[in-house]
Each structure stands twice: as structure tokens, then as C-alpha cells.
Amino acid sequence: MKNVLTIALGLVLLASCNSTPEGFMINATVTGDLQNGTQVFLKTTDSLNQLMDVDTTTVENGTFAFSGAQLEPKLHYIFVEANRGNIPFILENGTIDVKFQKDSMNYASLKGTPQNELFMNFLGESRQLSQRARSMQDDMRRAAQQQDTATVTALREEYMEFQDDVKNFNIDFAKENPSALISVLIINNLMMSKTLPRDEIMELYEALTPEMKASEQGEILKKQLDQSKNTDIGGVAPEFSAPTPDGDSLALSEVKGKLTLIDFWAAWCRPCRAENPNIVNVYNKYHDKGLNIIGVSLDARAEDWNKAIEADGLAWNHISNLKRFQDPIAKLYNINAIPAAFLLDENGVIIAKDLRGQALEDKVAELLN
């Protein structure tokens, strides 16, 4: 009997040392006046980055729970019925303890799993940076109201330096935590916001652990990096075609000139509309010398698109699939924000990107005069 007990105990200890959690348990505690039966929603995002429901439960005596199994760590959110805000967290197998106050969900505490411990480390510093930003913005607002231009100027310079601090914090966190899912999301944000050149983004990606590279978010990041390589300066602009306002199909190859500007814009995009008069001016000056433009609209409604073309006097070629950022051309060119533009030479080689204002006219004049 003693030997049997010893063997059984050994098996239990061996299992406890080598096993990994097969599922997740979320145990949440909320303080504040939250009635029993209040619904709580577990959500994540789909391939279009739209929120989707995963599970629902209810609050009982200030607590609620979710359970299930998760194939790999992924960012999820907890929403509470009729309550502002949400709680972002990393859903992964294991026990996740969540504590929060009803009226300040964004300051929830997360404990219990490796990814959420890393996430909390990131959130702790991020929250301090957010408080600094709000404080500087409040100071600038007060100085502006008092017409204290010297203080406003000084605070703006300080805020520019602060933005560098934010950028460096994100870069350092990603470098120091290659096994964190939040690092993958940080790198993706740095790429989408064009905060860093592609080669530096690639270095951050290559430093990630194999597990993070193989994750869903890691694979999305790699795909976007591969696509961005196709539109680097010096590369040949990828070919595309799409419907014109008249319903015909028009291809990039059909409109190339000595210089060709591919302009990604939309009727709803205020910065785009503000830049249009400058593009019109450059087009009128240099079209006869060889400048062609093809506008790629990320609108969703043909009516809005056509009205904007007419209102802004955009006398060049236009195409659109009317799919906003799901437009296949936008994906081909890795467009995550507009306005965005690519200037091509007569061979279709990308020679400049995102030139606006006087910089666009100066470059066109340099090449065509």
C-alpha cells in the first residue's frame, strides 16, 4: 500500500510540473453599485477589426466569471451592460484574476497569467504617460485662454519632446519583451503609423520569439511587412485596376506618364480634401509636361465620391472599389491611413511617397522642368 501511494504521489507531482493549462478561467471582482443580473460581455475582434461577441455572463454579488479554452493568446475585451469603457486583456489558458471599479474600468488590475503580467507592466507606464499628456494639454489650454503665447510655445515644444518619449517607450518595451503579445501589437502600431522606417520595424519583428511570430497577430504583422516591401522607394509600383465613376475598368498601366501620382483619398477625409487644392494646382501646372494622376478613393458610397470629385475640381483619372480600407488596392499598397500618395517615374518605379503641399510641387518641378 505504501508503494502504491508513493507511486501515485509521484505521478501527481510529475503531472503538476509538466502540465500546461488546458483552458482558461476568468474570475472578476467589481466594486461599485452594480446590480445582480447585470450582463457582462466577452468580446474580441474579427479579421476586419470589428468587435464580435465571444460569451456573455451576469454579475452576482459583485463577481462574474468566464471559462473555456483558447488556442493561443489574443487580445480580448470585457464590456459591462450600460457602463462606459471596457477592460482590454490577453485571453490565454490559465486563471486570470480581474479586479476593477465600476466607474473606472480602464484601470482594472490583471493577474495570473504570463501575458497579462506583461500587459500590466506595459499599461502601468502607459497610464503615467497618458496622465502627463493630459496635464500638458490642460496647461496649454489655460495658457491659450490667457493669451500667454510664450507659455503656449514652450509647452508645444515640451509636448513634441514628450511624443518622442512615448515612441521610445514603445520601442524599448518591444525590444525588452519579445515574448509578449503586446509587443507584436506595438510593432504593428509603429508600422501602421509610419513612426519608424520599414527596416527598423523588421528588426523589431525578427527579435520576437518563434511563438509570437507564429501567433495570429504575428502572421498578420509579417504579411503587412511583406506587402510594405512591395511599395518601398525604388521598387516597381504593383499593378492594379478598378472601376471608374462611369463603371468602366481602368488600370494603372493605362494612365502612366513621365510622372504618375497615385493618390489615396476619400470624400470623408478632411486632410485629403484640404490637400486637394494643392494637387489641383500641381496638376494644372505640370500635366502638359507629363504629370498624370490616378485617384484611388476609399469611399463606401459612389454618391459621396462623385460629389467630392466635382466639388474639388479633380480633373484626373479616378477609380474605387467603394470598400474603404478593405479596398484590395489599399491592401496591396499597405494603406492604413489617408491621405497617402506614391510618385512614380516613367518606368513605374516609386521615387517618392506621401509628398504634400510645397514638397509635392518642388519634387514634380525638379523632375519635369
C-alpha angles and dihedrals in degrees: 000000000000091000091049091052091047092051092047092049090049091052091050092050091046091051092048091051097048105031125101123205112275094200145007133256120193113198112187131187121191128190122204135061102312115154123230111261094034107147122242122196129207110206142171135175130267130219090283091053091248120141115256131185118251103171143341133214138159137245117251120182092339096310139092137170143202127197137181141102130290124200095207138351113285136168112260135171137220117215125187121211114263091357127120121239132013141237116248115203141152112261109213135143114283135060114308118193116203125188125177146150117247095237097042107045092153089068096056121146118234124195141159111056132067097242093050092048088056090044091053090051089054094045093050093061093037091056091052090051090049090053090051090050093050091048093052092046090051090049091050091049092052092046091050091050089052090047089236096157095175092057092044091053092048092048092049090054090048090050091053089054089047090056088056088052090054092049093048092048091055093046093048093048092052091048094048096043108044092157095057122103088212087062089060090051091047092052090048090052092048089053096045092048090047089231092144133029117259095255092057091047088051091053091054091049094049090053092059119106118260089250093057092045089052094048121103091254091045092054091048090051092050091050091052091048090052091049093048089056088064091060101043118127107273095033126108111258111248114250119247143164135196142162121293122220087268092055097253122126119249127187130204090239090061096059105039117131135171083292125015126193117203104201119193109199144132139211090243094052109098096193088051093052090046090054095047096084089056092050090048090053093050092045093051091050099045110024092093089051093055109282115138126179132201116191117209108198122207092198124131098208124058091209093059091045095051094045091053093049090054097040094050095041096237101175098178135087119299135191136171141168088203092231101118110216091350088070107127091226091054089050092046090054094040093241112176099156137024149259092053128156142182124202114208132193123225090279093053094253115148107242101167140009136209097359112169139172116357092350090067094050092045092053094046091047091049092054101039105034 
